[in-house]
Amino acid sequence: MISKDLEADILRLYHAERWRVGTIASQLGVHHSAVRRVLARAGFGEPVRLKRPSMIEPFLAFVREVLARYPRLRASRLYEMVRERGYPGRPDHFRHLMALIRPRPAAEAYLKLRTLPGEQAQVDWAHFGTARIGRAERPILAFVMVLSFSRRLFVRFFLDQRIANFLRGHAAAFEEYGGLARVLLYDNLKSAVLERRGDAIRFHPELLALAAHYRFEPRPVAVARGSDKGRVERAIQYLRHSFFAARPWSDIDDLNVQVEAWCRGAAMDRPWPDDHSLTVRQAFEQERPALLALPSTPFLTEERVEVHVGKHPYIRFDGNDYSVPHTLVRRTLVVRADLERVRTFDGQQLVAEHGRSFDHGQRIEDPQHIEALVREKREARQGRATDRLERAAPASRELLVRLAERGESLGAATTALVRLLDRYGAAELEAAIAEAVRKEVFHPHAVRHVLEQRRRERDQPPPVAVELPDDPRVRDLVVRPHPLDSYDALHEAAEAEEEDHGETPDEK
């Protein structure tokens, strides 16, 4: 109820002060409809206000002409054009005016089409966030296929949208349906279309191989025409809101088990969009006989890549290292992988097989590969030690032969003799081994006993092992002592020459 005082204030502010209805309502704390009722009862209408000319009016003809030719021209470029022609306004106000002036495209009407049973299916990828697997963060991608007639839905989640998973999704969907449609519609996916120039389309060769195997026609929709595959788009929205939202799952396998049960249950029992008296399950029973039959052999969907083995016996695949036999280093091998296994081939021969890891930076090893490498390295080290020992002390060869005849460990004996070589030197070791062989005591302990006995006889301190650089040019260098007879001969020649000159060494 408006009081007389408030009514008088409304009339005064409106007619005398020229306030607008909205300003009066906000300042007096009443609704704008109440202000208009007061004005109507007083017999006064809203005064006719003179409209101020807009700064854009002299340029409207030019603006409309440009927009008629270029309806998608940006307001920022159009502003520069009118400013060069004298427009004094600011760009933000100009953008607002362009939003009012710009011609709107006519709304497009769509014809609702009905496909024949078994005629068409629609395929697409859908992104559902990411999942942490160890140190790797993998995307969660859903492969979605829907039969256009019955709306039977198939969904399979993968950790990437590579062509191998794209093919796996097709093969699994065909097996689930028990057949396939004659035409499959695709958006312009990289998994399906590698290049497109107008009507010229270059399909992915592996998709063409799949189509040839199952005898269907791959057909991409027109560019920017998502409405042409609206059934799979609506199916993806249905999947997001009816299945994935707020659903707990532990890993990708658990998620696929749940979505498979959902596709066979709730998604099949929903009403059929073309006739709500039927369910999708009943519509699919009508469509099933019209589907193409599956071929007798399944399509191979393994990933196949060539890999190079470096100096370490591992191949790199999908961000992880897998071991191979050490005899294959510096070779090019072939990896064939599915979602469970990674197999490595040398030509047609299977040389390694591992469980697949979707982590990142992991090293997956076969213990037999590592043990074989360690065993070879150990034997190689022993062979190098034997060669060094034989070069330094040739008599060690006979000692090792006798040890082998007695069944002793050659590795331990070689290690002990090399240690004595480092401590006493080549000449002393050669003499000690020769004495031990002469006494027919064939053991490194006997050689060590001879070396100690010879050291005590000469009253020498215990030898100190010298740490040499780990370089075979230094470590394996053998310096043999030379006889001093040549030096004695030189000394005798010098004495004879001095005697010829009449001098003695003492006089000199």
C-alpha positions in Angstrom: 0.0 0.0 0.0 1.5 3.4 -1.1 1.0 6.2 1.4 0.0 9.7 0.3 3.3 11.1 1.2 5.2 8.5 -0.8 2.9 9.0 -3.7 3.5 12.7 -3.7 7.3 12.1 -3.6 7.0 9.8 -6.6 5.1 12.3 -8.6 7.5 15.1 -7.7 10.6 13.2 -8.5 9.2 11.9 -11.8 7.8 15.2 -13.2 9.9 17.9 -11.5 13.3 16.2 -11.2 12.9 14.0 -14.3 14.0 10.9 -12.5 13.5 7.6 -14.3 11.1 4.9 -12.9 14.0 2.6 -12.0 15.9 5.4 -10.2 12.7 6.3 -8.1 12.1 2.7 -7.2 15.7 2.1 -6.1 15.9 5.3 -4.1 12.5 5.1 -2.3 12.8 1.3 -1.8 9.6 0.3 -3.7 9.1 -1.9 -6.7 9.1 -0.3 -10.1 5.6 -1.6 -10.8 4.3 0.3 -7.8 5.9 3.5 -9.2 4.1 2.9 -12.5 0.8 2.3 -10.8 1.1 5.7 -9.0 1.8 7.4 -12.3 -1.1 5.7 -14.0 -3.6 6.7 -11.3 -2.5 10.3 -11.6 -3.3 10.2 -15.3 0.3 10.8 -16.4 2.3 8.7 -18.8 6.0 8.5 -19.0 7.3 11.7 -20.7 8.7 11.4 -24.2 12.4 11.7 -23.9 14.4 13.0 -26.8 16.9 10.3 -28.0 20.4 11.6 -28.2 22.1 10.9 -31.5 24.7 8.1 -31.3 28.3 8.5 -32.4 27.9 5.4 -34.5 25.0 6.7 -36.6 27.2 8.4 -39.3 29.1 5.1 -39.8 26.1 2.7 -39.7 25.8 2.4 -43.4 29.5 1.6 -43.8 29.4 -0.9 -41.0 26.4 -2.7 -42.3 27.9 -2.8 -45.8 31.1 -4.4 -44.5 29.2 -6.9 -42.3 27.0 -7.9 -45.2 30.2 -8.9 -47.2 32.2 -10.2 -44.2 29.6 -11.3 -41.5 32.3 -13.0 -39.3 34.8 -10.0 -39.4 36.0 -9.3 -35.8 34.8 -6.2 -34.0 38.5 -5.2 -33.3 39.3 -5.0 -37.0 36.1 -3.2 -37.8 36.8 -0.7 -35.1 40.2 0.1 -36.7 38.4 0.7 -40.0 35.8 3.1 -38.7 38.3 4.9 -36.5 40.4 5.6 -39.6 37.2 7.2 -41.0 36.7 9.5 -38.0 34.8 7.4 -35.4 35.6 9.0 -31.9 34.1 6.3 -29.7 35.9 3.8 -27.5 36.5 0.2 -28.6 34.5 -1.4 -25.7 31.4 0.6 -26.5 31.9 -0.2 -30.2 32.0 -3.9 -29.5 28.7 -3.7 -27.7 27.1 -1.9 -30.6 28.5 -4.5 -33.1 26.9 -7.3 -31.0 23.5 -5.5 -31.6 24.1 -4.7 -35.3 25.8 -7.9 -36.5 23.5 -10.0 -38.7 22.5 -13.3 -37.1 22.7 -16.4 -39.3 19.3 -18.0 -39.9 18.6 -20.9 -37.6 19.1 -24.2 -39.4 16.4 -26.8 -39.4 17.3 -30.5 -39.3 15.5 -33.4 -40.8 15.1 -36.3 -38.5 16.4 -39.4 -40.3 15.7 -43.0 -39.6 18.2 -45.6 -40.6 17.5 -49.1 -41.6 18.4 -52.0 -39.3 22.1 -53.0 -39.6 22.8 -50.1 -42.0 24.9 -47.7 -39.9 26.9 -47.3 -36.7 28.6 -44.2 -35.4 32.1 -44.1 -33.7 33.9 -41.6 -31.6 36.4 -41.1 -28.8 35.5 -39.3 -25.5 37.9 -37.9 -22.9 37.3 -38.7 -19.2 40.2 -37.1 -17.4 43.4 -38.7 -16.4 44.6 -41.6 -14.1 47.8 -41.8 -12.1 49.7 -45.1 -12.7 52.9 -45.1 -10.7 54.8 -42.1 -11.9 52.8 -41.8 -15.2 49.7 -39.8 -15.7 47.7 -41.4 -18.4 44.6 -40.0 -20.1 41.3 -42.0 -19.8 39.8 -42.3 -23.3 36.5 -44.1 -24.0 35.9 -45.8 -27.4 32.2 -45.4 -28.1 30.2 -47.2 -30.8 26.4 -47.0 -31.1 24.2 -48.7 -33.7 22.1 -46.0 -35.3 18.9 -48.0 -35.6 18.6 -49.7 -32.2 21.0 -47.4 -30.2 22.8 -50.4 -28.8 25.8 -48.9 -27.1 29.4 -50.3 -26.7 32.1 -48.6 -24.6 35.6 -49.6 -23.9 38.1 -47.5 -21.9 41.8 -47.2 -22.9 44.8 -45.3 -21.7 45.5 -43.6 -25.1 43.8 -43.2 -28.4 46.5 -44.7 -30.6 45.4 -46.6 -33.7 46.0 -50.0 -32.0 43.4 -49.2 -29.3 41.1 -47.8 -32.0 41.2 -51.1 -33.8 40.8 -53.0 -30.6 37.7 -51.1 -29.8 36.2 -52.0 -33.2 37.0 -55.7 -32.9 35.6 -55.9 -29.3 32.4 -54.0 -30.4 31.8 -56.4 -33.3 32.3 -59.4 -31.0 29.8 -57.9 -28.5 27.2 -57.2 -31.1 27.7 -60.6 -32.9 28.0 -58.7 -36.2 28.5 -55.2 -37.6 26.8 -52.5 -39.5 27.5 -51.9 -43.2 28.6 -48.3 -42.8 30.6 -46.7 -39.9 30.5 -43.0 -39.5 33.5 -41.1 -38.1 34.3 -37.6 -37.1 37.5 -36.3 -38.6 39.6 -38.3 -36.1 43.3 -38.7 -36.6 42.7 -42.4 -35.9 40.5 -42.6 -39.0 41.4 -39.7 -41.4 45.0 -38.8 -41.9 44.4 -36.0 -44.4 41.5 -34.3 -46.0 41.4 -31.7 -48.8 37.8 -30.9 -49.8 36.2 -34.2 -50.8 39.6 -36.0 -51.1 40.1 -38.1 -48.0 43.1 -40.2 -47.0 42.1 -42.8 -44.5 44.5 -44.4 -42.0 45.9 -47.5 -43.8 45.3 -49.8 -40.7 41.7 -48.7 -40.6 41.3 -49.6 -44.2 42.8 -53.0 -43.5 40.3 -53.4 -40.7 37.4 -52.4 -43.0 38.6 -54.8 -45.7 38.8 -57.6 -43.1 35.3 -57.0 -41.7 33.8 -55.7 -45.1 32.3 -52.4 -43.9 32.5 -48.9 -45.4 34.3 -46.2 -43.3 32.6 -42.9 -43.9 33.7 -39.6 -42.3 31.1 -36.8 -41.7 31.5 -33.4 -43.2 33.9 -30.9 -41.5 32.2 -29.0 -38.6 29.0 -31.1 -39.0 28.8 -32.8 -35.7 25.0 -33.1 -36.1 25.7 -35.8 -38.7 26.8 -38.2 -35.9 24.5 -36.9 -33.3 23.6 -40.3 -32.0 27.1 -41.1 -30.8 27.4 -37.5 -29.4 24.2 -38.1 -27.3 25.4 -41.5 -26.3 28.6 -39.9 -24.9 26.6 -37.4 -22.9 24.4 -40.3 -21.6 27.6 -42.2 -20.7 29.0 -39.2 -18.8 25.9 -38.5 -16.7 24.4 -41.9 -16.2 27.5 -44.0 -15.8 30.8 -42.2 -15.1 29.6 -39.3 -12.8 30.6 -40.0 -9.2 31.5 -43.6 -9.9 34.3 -45.2 -7.9 36.8 -47.5 -9.7 40.2 -48.8 -8.9 42.0 -49.2 -12.3 41.2 -49.4 -16.0 40.3 -53.0 -15.9 37.8 -52.5 -13.1 36.3 -49.5 -15.0 35.9 -51.7 -18.1 34.2 -54.5 -16.1 31.7 -52.0 -14.7 31.0 -50.3 -18.0 30.5 -53.7 -19.7 27.9 -54.6 -17.1 26.2 -51.2 -17.5 26.1 -51.5 -21.3 24.5 -54.9 -21.1 22.1 -53.8 -18.3 20.8 -50.3 -17.8 21.8 -49.0 -21.2 20.0 -51.9 -22.9 16.8 -51.4 -20.8 16.4 -47.7 -21.5 13.5 -46.6 -23.7 14.1 -46.8 -27.4 14.1 -43.2 -28.7 12.0 -44.0 -31.8 9.3 -45.7 -29.8 9.1 -45.5 -26.0 6.9 -48.5 -25.8 10.0 -50.6 -26.7 13.4 -50.8 -25.1 16.8 -50.7 -26.8 17.2 -54.4 -26.0 14.0 -55.2 -28.0 15.1 -52.9 -30.8 18.4 -54.6 -31.0 16.7 -58.0 -31.3 15.0 -56.6 -34.4 18.3 -55.3 -35.8 20.5 -58.3 -35.0 19.5 -60.4 -38.1 20.4 -57.5 -40.4 24.0 -57.2 -39.1 26.9 -58.4 -41.3 28.3 -61.7 -40.2 31.8 -61.8 -38.6 34.7 -63.3 -40.5 36.0 -66.7 -39.5 39.3 -65.3 -38.2 39.8 -62.3 -35.9 41.7 -59.2 -36.9 45.2 -58.9 -35.3 45.3 -55.7 -33.3 48.8 -55.9 -31.9 51.0 -52.9 -31.8 54.1 -53.5 -34.0 57.1 -51.3 -33.9 60.8 -51.6 -34.7 63.2 -50.9 -31.9 67.0 -50.6 -31.7 68.9 -52.2 -28.9 71.8 -50.1 -27.7 74.8 -51.2 -25.6 72.6 -52.3 -22.8 70.3 -55.3 -23.3 67.0 -53.4 -23.1 64.4 -52.2 -25.6 62.4 -49.0 -25.0 58.6 -49.3 -25.5 55.8 -47.0 -24.4 58.1 -45.2 -21.9 59.5 -48.3 -20.2 62.6 -50.6 -20.7 62.2 -54.3 -21.3 65.1 -56.7 -21.1 66.3 -58.9 -24.0 69.1 -61.5 -24.3 72.5 -59.7 -24.1 73.6 -61.4 -27.4 71.2 -59.0 -29.2 72.8 -55.7 -28.4 73.4 -53.3 -31.3 70.5 -55.0 -33.2 67.2 -53.9 -34.6 64.3 -56.0 -33.3 60.5 -56.0 -33.6 58.1 -55.4 -30.7 54.6 -56.8 -30.8 52.4 -55.7 -27.9 48.8 -56.0 -26.8 47.2 -54.8 -23.5 48.7 -57.6 -21.5 52.0 -58.7 -23.1 55.1 -57.2 -24.8 56.8 -59.7 -27.1 60.1 -59.0 -28.8 61.1 -60.8 -32.0 64.4 -61.2 -33.9 62.9 -61.9 -37.4 60.4 -64.6 -36.8 62.0 -65.9 -33.6 60.5 -64.9 -30.2 63.4 -63.8 -28.0 61.7 -62.1 -25.0 58.2 -61.8 -23.5 57.1 -59.6 -20.6 53.9 -58.4 -18.9 53.1 -54.9 -20.1 53.5 -51.9 -17.8 51.6 -48.7 -18.2 53.8 -46.9 -15.7 56.6 -44.7 -16.9 60.4 -45.1 -16.6 60.2 -48.6 -15.3 62.7 -51.4 -16.0 61.0 -54.8 -16.6 63.5 -57.6 -16.5 63.6 -61.4 -17.1 66.0 -62.8 -14.5 67.4 -65.3 -17.0 68.5 -62.4 -19.2 70.4 -60.8 -16.4 71.9 -64.0 -15.1 73.3 -64.9 -18.5 74.9 -61.5 -18.9 76.5 -61.7 -15.4 77.8 -65.2 -16.1 79.4 -64.1 -19.3 80.9 -61.0 -17.7 82.3 -63.1 -14.9 83.8 -65.6 -17.4 85.2 -62.7 -19.4 86.9 -61.2 -16.4 88.4 -64.6 -15.6 89.7 -64.9 -19.1 91.3 -61.5 -19.0 93.0 -62.3 -15.7 94.3 -65.6 -17.1 95.8 -63.8 -20.2 97.5 -61.2 -18.0 98.9 -63.9 -15.7 100.3 -65.9 -18.6 102.0 -62.9 -20.2 103.6 -61.9 -16.9 104.6 -65.4 -15.7 104.6 -68.0 -18.5 105.2 -70.8 -15.9 101.7 -70.2 -14.6 100.2 -72.0 -17.6 101.6 -75.4 -16.4 100.5 -74.7 -12.9 96.9 -74.0 -13.9 96.8 -77.1 -16.2 97.9 -79.3 -13.2 95.2 -77.6 -11.0 92.6 -78.4 -13.6 93.6 -82.0 -13.8 93.1 -82.2 -10.0 89.7 -80.6 -10.2 90.6 -77.4 -8.4 88.8 -74.1 -8.9 90.7 -72.2 -11.6 88.9 -69.0 -10.9 90.1 -68.9 -7.3 93.6 -69.9 -8.2 93.9 -67.3 -10.9 92.6 -64.6 -8.6 95.2 -65.6 -5.9 98.1 -65.6 -8.4 97.1 -62.2 -9.8 97.1 -60.8 -6.3 100.6 -62.2 -5.8 101.6 -60.7 -9.2 100.4 -57.3 -8.0 102.3 -57.6 -4.7 105.7 -59.2 -5.7 106.0 -58.4 -9.4 106.4 -60.6 -12.5 110.0 -61.8 -12.1 109.5 -63.0 -8.5 106.2 -64.7 -9.3 107.7 -66.5 -12.3 110.6 -67.8 -10.2 108.3 -68.9 -7.4 105.9 -70.7 -9.7 108.8 -72.5 -11.4 110.1 -73.7 -8.1 106.6 -74.9 -6.9 106.2 -76.8 -10.2 109.7 -78.3 -9.8 108.8 -79.5 -6.3 105.4 -80.7 -7.8 103.4 -78.7 -5.3 100.6 -77.4 -7.5 98.8 -74.8 -5.4 98.8 -71.0 -5.1 99.6 -71.4 -1.4 102.8 -73.1 -2.3 103.8 -70.2 -4.6 103.0 -67.7 -1.9 105.2 -69.8 0.6 108.1 -69.7 -1.9 107.8 -66.0 -2.3 107.7 -65.4 1.5 110.7 -67.7 2.0 112.8 -65.8 -0.7 111.8 -62.5 0.8 113.0 -63.6 4.3 116.3 -65.0 2.9 117.0 -61.6 1.4 115.9 -59.9 4.7 113.5 -57.7 2.8 110.4 -56.0 4.3 106.9 -57.3 3.3 105.9 -56.0 0.0 103.3 -53.2 -0.3 100.7 -53.6 -3.0 100.7 -50.7 -5.4 97.3 -49.5 -6.6 97.6 -49.0 -10.4 95.0 -47.2 -12.5 92.3 -49.4 -13.8 93.7 -49.2 -17.3 94.9 -52.4 -19.1 97.7 -50.4 -20.7 99.2 -49.8 -17.2 97.7 -52.6 -15.2 98.8 -55.4 -17.6 102.2 -53.9 -18.4 105.0 -56.4 -17.7 108.5 -55.1 -17.2 111.0 -57.9 -17.4 114.5 -57.6 -15.7 117.3 -57.6 -18.2 120.7 -59.2 -17.7 123.5 -56.8 -16.6 126.3 -58.5 -18.6 126.2 -55.7 -21.2 126.8 -53.1 -18.5 129.8 -55.1 -17.2 131.2 -55.3 -20.7 131.0 -51.5 -21.1 132.8 -51.1 -17.8 135.6 -53.4 -18.9 136.0 -51.5 -22.2 136.3 -48.2 -20.3 139.1 -49.6 -18.0 141.0 -50.9 -21.1 140.9 -47.5 -22.7 142.2 -45.8 -19.6 145.1 -48.2 -19.4 146.0 -47.4 -23.0 146.3 -43.7 -22.0 148.5 -44.5 -19.0 145.9 -43.7 -16.4 144.3 -45.8 -13.8 140.8 -45.4 -12.5 142.2 -44.2 -9.1 144.4 -41.6 -10.7 141.6 -40.3 -12.7 
